[in-house]
């Protein structure tokens, strides 16, 4: 006789009910955690202005915006092309110069810090091939893609986006959204990380210099 058959049908039914209740409660709890995180990310933005050259911290990263300029050959920026395969002359790149310091105690992928950096909404930014204007890559001044930000290290580099070449403004507003620390994520099991939110917590109005490239 097996162990299971030694229990009465009534006890087995109770056991099934208990197990089902526990699983259901766990699922509800996980959904509640996810909902709380969503509400945290969806809170109204309370952006604090920062000046060009002023440092501010988001998550484990310290940012300093130092300038911006348009360019026909931006690093890491997809520029739409014509039917002949040539770069569309109606589009150029807008490059924003930023210094990023990892002020934490562990290395982070540069895309984690980049999750807080958003394209300006007031500078004629046009969608790229993926219809996405925010996922710009971080390039160092010497043109290399920055993949890792090590603790205590400051990297001077640029983010860039495709821009309407007819745009003639003299300043752009760069938005920075909050990064939320996720200690445990039972839904994805991607624990102990900085997660991008939709709350703009910093804005920097940066002059766009149409005549100068940044010093190398």
C-alpha positions in Angstrom: 0.0 0.0 0.0 1.4 3.4 -1.0 1.6 6.3 1.4 -0.9 8.3 -0.7 -3.5 5.5 -0.6 -3.2 5.3 3.2 -4.9 8.7 3.5 -8.7 8.9 3.3 -10.3 10.7 0.3 -11.3 13.5 2.7 -7.8 14.1 3.8 -6.5 14.1 0.3 -9.1 16.6 -0.8 -8.1 18.9 2.1 -4.4 18.6 1.1 -5.2 19.6 -2.5 -7.2 22.6 -1.2 -4.4 23.7 1.1 -1.7 23.3 -1.7 -3.9 25.2 -4.2 -4.6 27.9 -1.7 -0.9 28.4 -1.0 0.0 28.5 -4.7 -2.9 31.0 -5.3 -1.8 33.2 -2.5 1.8 33.2 -3.7 0.6 34.2 -7.2 -1.5 37.0 -5.8 1.4 38.2 -3.7 3.8 38.3 -6.7 1.2 40.2 -8.7 0.8 42.7 -5.9 4.6 43.3 -5.8 4.6 43.9 -9.5 1.6 46.3 -9.2 3.3 48.2 -6.4 6.4 48.6 -8.6 4.3 49.8 -11.5 2.6 52.4 -9.3 6.0 53.6 -8.0 7.1 54.0 -11.6 3.9 55.8 -12.6 3.9 58.5 -9.9 3.8 62.0 -11.3 7.2 63.4 -12.2 8.8 65.9 -10.0 11.8 67.0 -12.1 14.5 69.1 -10.6 16.4 71.3 -13.0 20.2 71.0 -13.1 22.6 73.4 -14.8 25.1 72.5 -17.5 28.3 71.4 -15.6 26.4 70.5 -12.4 26.6 67.0 -11.2 23.6 65.0 -9.9 23.1 61.4 -8.8 20.6 58.9 -10.0 21.0 55.3 -8.7 24.7 54.4 -8.6 25.6 57.0 -11.2 26.6 60.6 -11.2 25.9 62.6 -14.4 27.3 65.9 -15.7 26.0 67.4 -18.9 28.6 69.6 -20.5 27.4 70.5 -24.0 25.6 69.5 -27.2 26.2 70.0 -30.9 24.8 68.7 -34.2 27.0 66.6 -36.5 26.7 64.8 -39.8 28.6 61.8 -38.6 27.6 60.9 -35.0 29.0 57.9 -33.3 26.4 55.2 -32.7 23.5 57.0 -34.1 21.4 55.5 -36.9 20.6 58.1 -39.5 17.7 57.2 -41.9 18.7 56.6 -45.5 17.2 57.4 -48.9 16.1 54.7 -51.4 19.5 54.9 -52.9 21.1 53.9 -49.6 22.6 57.3 -48.9 22.2 59.1 -45.6 19.1 61.2 -45.8 20.4 64.8 -46.0 17.3 66.0 -44.2 18.5 64.2 -41.0 21.7 64.7 -39.0 22.8 63.7 -35.5 22.4 65.6 -32.3 25.2 64.7 -29.8 25.0 65.5 -26.1 28.3 65.4 -24.2 27.9 63.8 -20.7 30.3 62.7 -18.0 29.2 59.6 -16.1 30.8 58.4 -12.9 30.0 55.1 -11.2 29.8 56.1 -7.6 28.7 52.6 -6.4 30.9 49.8 -5.3 30.4 47.4 -8.2 30.7 47.5 -12.0 27.6 48.2 -14.1 26.9 47.8 -17.7 26.8 51.2 -19.4 23.2 50.5 -20.7 22.1 50.5 -17.0 23.2 54.1 -16.6 21.9 54.9 -20.1 18.4 53.8 -19.0 18.1 57.2 -17.2 19.1 59.3 -20.2 16.3 60.3 -22.6 16.3 62.2 -25.9 15.1 65.8 -25.8 11.5 66.4 -26.7 12.2 69.9 -27.9 15.0 69.4 -30.4 13.5 67.9 -33.5 14.5 64.3 -32.7 13.2 61.8 -35.3 12.7 58.1 -34.8 15.4 55.7 -35.9 14.9 52.3 -37.7 13.4 50.8 -34.6 11.0 53.7 -34.0 12.9 54.2 -30.7 14.4 57.6 -29.8 15.7 56.7 -26.4 18.1 53.7 -26.5 21.1 55.7 -27.6 24.5 54.1 -26.9 27.3 55.8 -24.8 30.5 56.4 -26.7 33.7 57.7 -25.3 35.4 60.7 -26.7 37.8 58.6 -28.8 34.8 56.9 -30.5 34.7 53.6 -28.6 31.4 52.1 -27.4 31.4 52.1 -23.6 30.2 48.7 -22.3 31.1 48.7 -18.6 31.3 51.5 -16.0 33.7 50.5 -13.2 33.4 51.8 -9.6 35.0 55.2 -9.1 35.7 55.8 -12.8 34.5 58.8 -14.7 33.9 58.3 -18.5 33.6 61.4 -20.7 31.4 60.5 -23.6 28.4 61.2 -25.7 24.8 60.2 -26.4 23.3 60.9 -29.8 20.0 60.9 -31.6 18.8 61.4 -35.1 17.6 65.0 -35.6 15.8 66.9 -38.3 18.5 68.9 -40.1 16.1 71.8 -40.4 15.9 72.3 -36.7 17.5 75.6 -35.8 17.1 76.0 -32.0 19.9 77.0 -29.8 19.1 74.7 -26.7 17.7 71.3 -25.9 16.2 69.9 -22.7 17.7 66.5 -21.7 15.5 64.5 -19.4 16.8 62.0 -16.8 14.4 59.4 -15.3 14.7 57.7 -12.0 16.4 54.3 -11.5 14.6 52.1 -9.0 16.6 49.5 -7.0 15.1 46.0 -7.3 16.3 43.8 -4.5 14.3 40.8 -5.5 12.2 40.3 -8.6 10.2 37.0 -8.3 8.7 37.5 -11.7 11.9 37.6 -13.8 14.4 36.4 -11.1 16.6 39.4 -12.2 17.5 40.5 -8.7 19.7 43.3 -7.3 19.6 45.7 -10.2 18.7 49.2 -11.1 15.5 49.3 -13.1 14.5 52.2 -15.4 11.3 54.0 -14.5 9.2 56.6 -16.3 9.5 59.4 -13.7 11.6 62.3 -15.0 13.6 63.5 -11.9 16.1 65.8 -13.6 16.2 68.1 -16.6 19.1 69.9 -18.1 18.7 72.7 -20.6 21.9 72.5 -22.6 23.0 75.1 -25.3 23.3 73.5 -28.7 26.5 74.8 -30.4 26.2 74.5 -34.1 29.7 75.7 -34.8 31.9 73.7 -32.4 32.9 70.1 -31.9 33.9 69.1 -28.3 37.6 69.3 -27.5 39.3 65.9 -27.8 
